Amino acid sequence: MTDLVCSAETCVHNNDRFCCKGTILVDGAQAKKPSETSCASFDERVQCGCKNQYETPSRALNVECEAVSCVYNEGRKCTADEISIAGHNAKVADQTECATYQSR
Ligand code: SF4
């Protein structure tokens, strides 16, 4: 499990910078730097800006990750103790990134 803090507060799964999904997927199969990764689980909160009352945020979750060139990637799973997803004002997944990515 990886502790996750996420600044993509426009995502429907974000609650006070924590994620409400039990598992997320980070894209970036060809990534060589953080900006070439993205959170594939991002879904824009489109209507009222209100929080989803039915989802519970948790700090630790499973992070599946396609960015195999990252030092924390083992068998397409993230092994970092803590990661930070960046994406302030993101409207689409490509406007998010794993800020913790570190090239091997
Ligand atoms: S730290 Fe590396 S392995 Fe973990 S989610 Fe970010 S890019 Fe993927």
Residues whose N, C-alpha, C, O or C-beta is under 5 A from the ligand:
A	BS01	SF4	V26 V63 C65 A67 C70 Y72 N73 K77 C78 A80 I83 C98 T100 Y101 Q102
